[in-house]
Amino acid sequence: MEERKSKMKKEDLFARLRQNTRHQYDMPDMNIDGIHYPDVLEQFKKISEAVGGKVKTVSKSDDLNVVIKELYPEAKVFASNVEGISIADRNPDTVAEAQDLNGTDVAVLQGELGVAENGCIWVPQTMKEKALCFIAEELVILIDKDKIVHNMHEAYPLIKFTDYGFGTFISGPSKTADIEQALVMGAQAARGVTVVIRE
């Protein structure tokens, strides 16, 4: 009985709303192209640096292990499950639990899609312990030059989830200015991000 009364009240409310609606508007056209840049790669680099990241461009023949070691000569602990990254001391697929990744100086991740509009990179979960994306002091994100698009309108249809069902956009290092408007780097995740673009 209560449910029926509730339903009647709801229907009465909707009827009154319809009765007092004076103007009807069509839905807006959602066919939006988004912004396009003359040089998508240069725009991506510019924005990545503007949000606090670093960008390194390499050729496909360069040894990524050497490149990463040169970028972080002081780092002692590297972690990755990216094929070919032999400098990794830890693998997020083989650690017993996420806490075992604590103390990682540099995590090397594979990015799937870059966006020039905001310098972000789509990083799907391809590892057992996704904590690696957030627990390391520094991130190195690898991405191929031909995987960079102009804007988020182009990016969203290209996003694919793995069996883990998780992914994240990363743009520059973690930062916040919530406390006394003082900018703090590495507040919730990595203190620094280097994007390595393979041409």
C-alpha positions as CSV (number, residue, x, y, z in Angstrom):
1,M,0.0,0.0,0.0
2,E,2.8,2.4,1.0
3,E,4.6,1.6,-2.3
4,R,1.5,2.4,-4.3
5,K,1.0,5.7,-2.5
6,S,4.7,6.6,-3.2
7,K,4.3,5.8,-6.9
8,M,1.2,7.9,-7.1
9,K,2.9,10.9,-5.6
10,K,5.8,10.5,-8.0
11,E,3.5,10.2,-11.0
12,D,1.6,13.3,-9.7
13,L,4.8,15.2,-9.4
14,F,5.9,14.3,-13.0
15,A,2.5,15.3,-14.3
16,R,2.7,18.7,-12.7
17,L,6.2,19.2,-14.0
18,R,5.1,18.4,-17.6
19,Q,2.1,20.7,-17.2
20,N,4.3,23.6,-16.2
21,T,7.0,23.2,-18.8
22,R,6.8,26.2,-21.0
23,H,9.7,25.6,-23.4
24,Q,11.0,22.4,-24.9
25,Y,14.6,22.2,-26.1
26,D,16.2,19.7,-28.4
27,M,19.2,17.8,-27.1
28,P,22.5,19.5,-28.2
29,D,24.5,18.1,-31.1
30,M,27.1,15.9,-29.6
31,N,29.2,15.5,-32.8
32,I,32.2,17.5,-31.4
33,D,35.5,17.3,-33.1
34,G,37.6,18.8,-30.4
35,I,40.7,20.8,-30.8
36,H,43.3,19.9,-33.4
37,Y,47.0,20.9,-33.4
38,P,49.3,21.5,-36.4
39,D,51.9,19.3,-34.7
40,V,50.4,16.8,-32.3
41,L,53.7,15.5,-31.0
42,E,55.1,19.0,-30.2
43,Q,51.9,19.9,-28.5
44,F,52.0,16.8,-26.4
45,K,55.6,17.5,-25.4
46,K,54.8,21.1,-24.5
47,I,51.8,20.3,-22.3
48,S,53.6,17.3,-20.7
49,E,56.3,19.7,-19.6
50,A,53.8,22.4,-18.6
51,V,52.2,20.1,-16.1
52,G,55.5,19.3,-14.5
53,G,56.7,16.2,-16.5
54,K,59.8,15.6,-18.5
55,V,59.9,14.3,-22.1
56,K,62.6,12.2,-23.7
57,T,62.4,11.2,-27.4
58,V,64.3,8.1,-28.5
59,S,64.4,5.9,-31.6
60,K,63.0,2.4,-31.7
61,S,66.6,1.1,-31.9
62,D,67.7,2.7,-28.6
63,D,68.2,0.5,-25.6
64,L,65.5,1.6,-23.1
65,N,67.5,0.2,-20.2
66,V,70.4,2.5,-21.0
67,V,68.1,5.5,-21.6
68,I,66.3,5.0,-18.2
69,K,69.5,4.4,-16.3
70,E,70.9,7.7,-17.7
71,L,67.7,9.5,-16.7
72,Y,67.9,8.2,-13.2
73,P,71.6,7.5,-12.4
74,E,71.0,7.7,-8.6
75,A,68.1,5.3,-8.5
76,K,68.7,2.0,-6.8
77,V,65.4,0.1,-7.2
78,F,63.6,-0.2,-10.5
79,A,60.3,-2.0,-11.0
80,S,58.5,-3.0,-14.2
81,N,56.8,-5.8,-16.0
82,V,57.4,-4.2,-19.4
83,E,59.0,-6.7,-21.8
84,G,62.6,-5.9,-22.4
85,I,63.2,-3.8,-19.3
86,S,65.9,-5.9,-17.7
87,I,67.0,-3.3,-15.1
88,A,63.9,-4.0,-13.1
89,D,64.7,-5.5,-9.6
90,R,61.0,-6.0,-8.9
91,N,58.1,-7.2,-11.0
92,P,54.5,-6.3,-10.0
93,D,53.3,-9.6,-11.4
94,T,55.5,-11.7,-9.2
95,V,55.6,-9.9,-5.8
96,A,53.6,-11.5,-3.0
97,E,51.7,-8.4,-2.2
98,A,51.5,-4.7,-3.2
99,Q,53.5,-3.6,-0.1
100,D,56.5,-5.4,-1.6
101,L,56.7,-2.6,-4.1
102,N,57.2,0.0,-1.4
103,G,60.6,1.6,-1.8
104,T,60.6,1.6,-5.6
105,D,62.6,4.5,-6.9
106,V,61.6,4.2,-10.5
107,A,58.6,2.4,-12.0
108,V,58.6,1.8,-15.8
109,L,55.1,1.6,-17.3
110,Q,53.7,1.0,-20.8
111,G,51.4,3.8,-21.9
112,E,48.8,2.9,-24.5
113,L,47.5,6.3,-25.6
114,G,48.7,9.9,-25.3
115,V,46.6,13.1,-25.5
116,A,48.1,16.3,-26.8
117,E,45.3,18.4,-25.4
118,N,46.3,17.8,-21.8
119,G,49.5,15.8,-21.8
120,C,47.9,12.8,-20.3
121,I,48.6,9.1,-21.0
122,W,46.2,6.2,-20.7
123,V,47.8,3.5,-18.7
124,P,45.7,0.3,-18.5
125,Q,46.4,-2.2,-15.7
126,T,48.6,-4.8,-17.3
127,M,50.1,-6.0,-14.0
128,K,48.8,-7.9,-11.0
129,E,49.7,-5.1,-8.5
130,K,48.5,-1.7,-9.9
131,A,50.0,0.0,-6.8
132,L,53.2,0.3,-8.8
133,C,51.6,3.1,-10.8
134,F,51.2,5.2,-7.6
135,I,53.8,3.9,-5.0
136,A,57.0,4.6,-6.9
137,E,59.0,7.9,-6.3
138,E,59.4,8.4,-10.1
139,L,57.5,7.1,-13.1
140,V,58.8,6.4,-16.6
141,I,56.0,6.0,-19.1
142,L,56.8,4.6,-22.5
143,I,54.7,5.5,-25.5
144,D,55.0,5.2,-29.2
145,K,54.8,8.4,-31.2
146,D,52.0,7.1,-33.4
147,K,49.8,6.5,-30.3
148,I,49.4,10.3,-29.6
149,V,46.0,11.9,-30.5
150,H,44.9,15.5,-30.5
151,N,42.1,15.5,-27.9
152,M,40.0,13.5,-25.4
153,H,37.2,13.2,-28.0
154,E,39.6,11.1,-30.1
155,A,41.0,9.3,-27.1
156,Y,37.9,7.9,-25.4
157,P,36.8,5.6,-28.3
158,L,40.3,4.1,-28.4
159,I,40.4,3.1,-24.7
160,K,40.5,-0.6,-24.1
161,F,40.5,-2.3,-20.7
162,T,42.4,-5.4,-20.0
163,D,41.0,-8.4,-18.1
164,Y,41.8,-6.5,-14.9
165,G,39.2,-3.9,-15.8
166,F,41.2,-0.9,-14.5
167,G,43.2,1.9,-16.1
168,T,44.1,5.5,-15.4
169,F,45.1,8.7,-17.2
170,I,48.4,10.0,-15.8
171,S,49.5,13.6,-16.6
172,G,52.7,14.7,-14.9
173,P,53.7,14.1,-11.3
174,S,51.2,14.0,-8.5
175,K,50.6,17.4,-6.9
176,T,48.3,19.3,-4.6
177,A,47.9,22.8,-3.2
178,D,45.1,22.0,-0.8
179,I,47.0,22.8,2.4
180,E,47.7,26.5,2.7
181,Q,47.8,26.8,-1.1
182,A,51.4,25.5,-1.0
183,L,52.2,23.3,-4.0
184,V,53.3,19.9,-2.9
185,M,54.7,17.4,-5.4
186,G,54.3,13.7,-4.9
187,A,51.3,14.1,-2.5
188,Q,49.4,11.0,-3.6
189,A,51.7,9.4,-6.1
190,A,55.0,9.9,-8.0
191,R,57.1,13.0,-7.4
192,G,58.2,13.0,-11.0
193,V,57.1,11.6,-14.4
194,T,59.3,11.2,-17.5
195,V,57.5,10.3,-20.7
196,V,59.8,8.4,-23.1
197,I,58.4,8.7,-26.7
198,R,59.6,6.1,-29.2
199,E,59.7,7.4,-32.7
